[in-house]
Amino acid sequence: MADTNPNSAPPAAAAAADRGLDKIDARILRALQKDGRISNLKLAEQVHLSPTAVLERVKRLTRDGYILGYEARLNPGKLGAGMMVFVEVLLDRTAPDVMDMFKAAVQARPEILECHLVAGGFDYLIKTRVADMRAYREMIATVIWSLPGVRETRTYTVMEEVKNHTALPI
C-alpha cells in the first residue's frame, strides 16, 4: 500500500537519509550530477548555503566516497566509436584463479569500457564501443578472445541508444 502521508519524505530522500546524507547533501549531489563543472559560488546559490560551507560539504562527500570524481561526457560518434556492443562472456571454468586472471586482463584493456560479473547463463557482460562492424570483428579476435579463460561469447550490437545517462536518483 502506498504511503499517503503528505509529510513523509520521497523514497529517494528517505534512502539518502538512511545513508547519512541530509537534504543539502542530496541537493549538492543532484546539482553536481547535472553539471560537474558548476562553480562553487553557483552551487552555493542553488543549495542556499555559503560558498565556504558548500566547499566543505563537497570535500566531505568526496572524502567519504559519495563523489568518485569528475569527467567529461564525450561524443563517441565524433571520436570514431559510434557503435556500442555488449558481449556476453562464458568462461571455461569459474575457478577463482581463472576469474582473477580474467579480471586483471580486462582492467588492462582500454577498449573495454565496462565489465560486470553477473548471475545467470554466462559469467561476464562487457560493454565496448568501436567504429563499425569491421572494427568490432578485429577487436573480438584480438582483445576479447585473448582474455584468459574465455570459452564462449555472444554479441549484441546496439541499434539505437534509447537512454544513456549516468545520474543516480538521490
Phi, psi and omega in degrees: 000137182287148176281120182256009179287117182293343181269354181284152182285147174299156184306318180295320180293319179297318179295320179298318179296322178297335181268007179087016178257137173267180184298324180290318175303315180298319178296319178298313181297318178298316181295319180291328176294324179288321183210096180291348180259008180301139179288155178300322180297314180294320178298317178299318178297318182294324184259003175062049174226168175287154177303322180296316180295320179294315180302317179295320178294318179296319177299317180294316180297326177288312180300322182278000174088007176287323177255119183269338181159187181226141178207157178273142173271118184261158179274107183298323180298320180288342183253017177074027180224046186284345182259118178266138181224137171251139182232122171279135179237127174250124179277157179292332172201153185254040175289148182306321181293321179293316180295320179296318178294319179299311181299318179296319180293321178297318180301330184274356184254107181293340179292336180270112183280321180217149174212128184231130170285127185234159172265140179140211187278000176214177188261314185230148172243123182250140173244133178216165176227138179220173181288316186196184183295324177300314179296324178293316179302319178293317181294319180296322181288319186266336183252297187297311182289347177271353179290142183297134171084002183289123178256322187207147175226155170226135185250138176232110179272130180282124179271329180206132175274105182283320178212128178222098185206145188248358183292133177269145175289127181236000000 
